[in-house]
Amino acid sequence: MNQYEPGRGIALCVGASALFALLSAYTLLLKPLTGLDIFAWRVIWTVPGALALLFLRGRGAQLRELIARMVKEPRTALMLVVGAALLGLQLWLFLWAPLHGRMLEVSLGYFLLPLVMVLVGRFYYHERLDGLQWLAVACAAVGVAHELWATHAFSWPTLLVAFGYPPYFVLRRKIHADSLVTFAVEMILLTPIAVFEAWAGGSLALLDVRPFLAFALLPGLGALSTAALASYLKASRLLPMALFGILGYVEPVLLVIVSVTLLGEHLGARELATYVPIWLAVGLTALHGARLVRLSR
């Protein structure tokens, strides 16, 4: 059974959301690398950061234990490989979207994701929701319904985010391992693909003539990624699934702000009719989180 820590979990989740929003703008500094190039180098530079953080926290033994489980338990190995693939797909999409003017579509996926996570928490984990949580879900559902009515469909980046992450988080809980250790193993599993892409994709030639990009900006990307993902994944273990899902509203709000102010994407009246009800859901979620922290103390 998970030991929930609402105060710490909420702080980690909100902090991770802010770092993820910063990452979406950070990719603009990495041109002329493509989204796939950036994904490859993000993985390559995240692995040493994740391993360093892991050993600084004294979790080397847990890493060895999880690797031993992979060798002895094919089911655990399969869950880790599938989880790494699901995570890798999301990492690539998050870096590809800002370079192609699709970040608002991705942010809408992150708006949909909490609704899906709440449903997973309610019907798969049988978690109970209180009145504020149901009201937050209802407000968000109004915004989602408007988007569906206005566009008659959701784009593939939106759907990939909304329905790609929930099975990943369910798999992580089934593995029953430390979140940072599991994250490090996932990054290690993605490394061969990343190295191949860095070599075959032609980015090495670009970096040869751009030393600041190679030795400052890309390591910075790895550091930001490690801090954001480690915080987010730790929060997923410290919070009930429903609350973790509702807190997911924080990140897309920040992504919308970054998309409009830094990435130059347009937010018109139609988009506001979608986002305003969801922003109300964010406010209700903040009230619920504050009350939960107060009660836990």
PEJOVEN-V17741 format. One record per pair of residues at least 24 apart in sequence whose C-alpha atoms are under 7 Angstrom apart, sorted by the first residue. I is the first residue (numbers start at 1). J is the second residue. If there is no record, write none. Layout:
i={I/I}
j={J/J}
This chain:
i={2/3/4/4/4/5/5/6/6/6/6/7/9/9/9/10/12/12/12/13/13/13/14/16/16/16/16/17/17/18/18/19/19/20/21/21/21/21/24/24/25/25/25/27/30/33/35/35/35/35/36/36/37/37/37/37/38/39/39/39/40/40/40/40/41/41/41/42/42/43/43/43/44/44/45/45/46/46/46/46/47/47/47/49/49/49/50/50/51/54/54/62/63/76/79/80/83/83/84/84/84/86/86/90/101/103/104/104/105/105/105/106/106/106/107/107/107/108/108/109/109/109/109/110/110/110/110/111/111/112/113/113/114/114/114/114/115/116/117/117/117/117/118/118/118/118/121/121/122/132/132/133/136/136/136/137/139/139/139/139/140/140/140/142/143/143/143/143/143/144/146/147/179/179/180/246/247/249/250}
j={237/238/238/239/240/238/239/238/239/292/293/293/235/238/239/235/231/232/235/231/232/235/250/228/229/231/232/250/251/251/254/224/228/228/251/254/255/258/95/98/258/262/263/95/213/203/92/95/96/99/92/96/197/198/201/203/95/91/92/95/194/195/197/198/194/198/218/221/222/187/191/194/191/194/219/222/222/223/225/226/184/187/188/222/223/226/184/226/184/180/181/181/181/175/171/186/168/171/186/189/190/164/168/161/265/259/256/259/155/157/158/157/158/161/252/255/256/158/252/158/159/161/162/161/162/248/252/249/252/162/161/162/245/246/248/249/245/162/166/241/242/245/241/242/245/246/241/242/242/284/288/285/281/284/285/281/277/278/280/281/277/278/281/277/273/274/275/277/278/274/274/274/233/234/230/285/285/282/282}
